[in-house]
Amino acid sequence: MLDLIEMDYRIDEYTNEAKGIAFDTCHKIYVLMDEEQVALMREYGYEKLITSDEMNGDELRRQVMDWYHESCGLRFVNAVSSDKSFGDDGWVTIIGQGEDSEDEDE
């Protein structure tokens, strides 16, 4: 089982450089690494979208953790960038879908 300290550490690796975060209110949580991704999430209509102008990296990290704990069992956290050389063609899996076995106990 992925513990809270490991989750927090993984998310922290990205939120200090992030331009924002977005949550679909169900299971998709994104750490947005550039302004183009922030604009894209606005275009997609994400209601829960917070930019680095509104919160610092530590606050963004805490918000991602809060969203994660209120999301459904299919949850995941990905960092996304418009730079296709970032991670795997523009995205990095921070917490994979089903990686947290917490739901198995529920």
JOSUL-V466056 format. One record per residue. N is the residue number from 1. SS is DSSP state (alpha for helix, beta for strand, coil for the rest). PHI is phi in radians with two decimals (none if undefined). OMEGA is omega in radians with two decimals (none if undefined). Layout:
n/ss/phi/omega
N/SS/PHI/OMEGA
N/SS/PHI/OMEGA
//
This chain:
n/ss/phi/omega
1/coil/none/3.09
2/coil/-1.31/-3.10
3/coil/-1.56/-3.07
4/alpha/-1.08/-3.13
5/alpha/-1.15/3.12
6/alpha/-1.13/3.11
7/alpha/-1.06/-3.12
8/alpha/-1.04/3.13
9/alpha/-1.08/-3.13
10/alpha/-1.07/-3.12
11/alpha/-1.16/-3.13
12/alpha/-1.05/3.12
13/alpha/-1.01/-3.04
14/alpha/-1.94/-3.01
15/alpha/-1.21/3.13
16/coil/-1.19/3.12
17/coil/-1.82/-3.04
18/coil/-1.23/3.03
19/coil/-1.64/3.12
20/beta/3.05/3.08
21/beta/-2.41/-3.14
22/beta/-2.51/-3.11
23/beta/-2.47/-3.12
24/coil/-1.47/-3.13
25/coil/1.25/3.07
26/coil/-2.16/-3.06
27/coil/-2.55/-3.10
28/beta/-1.66/3.11
29/beta/-2.15/-3.10
30/beta/-2.13/2.96
31/beta/-1.76/-2.99
32/beta/-1.64/-2.98
33/coil/-1.58/3.11
34/coil/-2.67/-3.09
35/alpha/-1.11/3.12
36/alpha/-1.10/3.10
37/alpha/-1.22/3.06
38/alpha/-1.07/3.13
39/alpha/-1.10/3.13
40/alpha/-1.11/3.12
41/alpha/-1.17/3.03
42/alpha/-1.10/3.13
43/alpha/-1.08/3.11
44/alpha/-1.23/3.10
45/coil/1.52/3.09
46/coil/-1.12/3.13
47/coil/-1.28/3.14
48/beta/-1.67/3.13
49/beta/-2.40/-3.10
50/beta/-2.22/-3.12
51/beta/-1.76/3.11
52/coil/-1.23/3.00
53/coil/-1.32/-3.11
54/coil/-1.65/-3.11
55/coil/-2.47/3.04
56/coil/-1.42/-3.08
57/alpha/-1.01/3.13
58/alpha/-1.16/3.10
59/alpha/-1.17/3.08
60/alpha/-1.09/3.12
61/alpha/-1.04/3.14
62/alpha/-1.10/3.13
63/alpha/-1.17/3.09
64/alpha/-1.05/3.12
65/alpha/-1.08/3.11
66/alpha/-1.08/3.12
67/alpha/-1.04/-3.13
68/alpha/-1.01/-3.09
69/alpha/-1.29/3.10
70/alpha/-1.71/-3.10
71/coil/-1.52/-3.11
72/coil/-1.42/-3.03
73/coil/-1.10/3.14
74/coil/-1.47/-2.98
75/coil/-1.03/3.01
76/beta/-2.72/3.08
77/beta/-2.24/3.10
78/beta/-2.15/2.94
79/beta/-1.63/-3.11
80/beta/-2.23/-3.12
81/coil/-2.46/3.05
82/coil/-1.35/3.08
83/coil/-1.41/-3.06
84/coil/-1.16/3.07
85/coil/-1.47/3.09
86/coil/-1.35/3.08
87/beta/1.02/-3.11
88/coil/-1.75/3.12
89/coil/1.08/3.04
90/coil/1.80/3.11
91/beta/-2.52/3.10
92/beta/-2.31/3.04
93/beta/-1.39/3.09
94/beta/-1.54/3.02
95/beta/-2.29/-3.08
96/coil/-1.33/3.11
97/coil/-1.07/3.14
98/coil/1.43/-3.13
99/coil/-1.17/3.11
100/coil/-1.56/-3.07
101/alpha/-1.42/3.14
102/alpha/-0.92/-3.09
103/alpha/-1.17/3.14
104/alpha/-1.12/-3.12
105/alpha/-1.48/-3.04
106/coil/-1.48/none
//
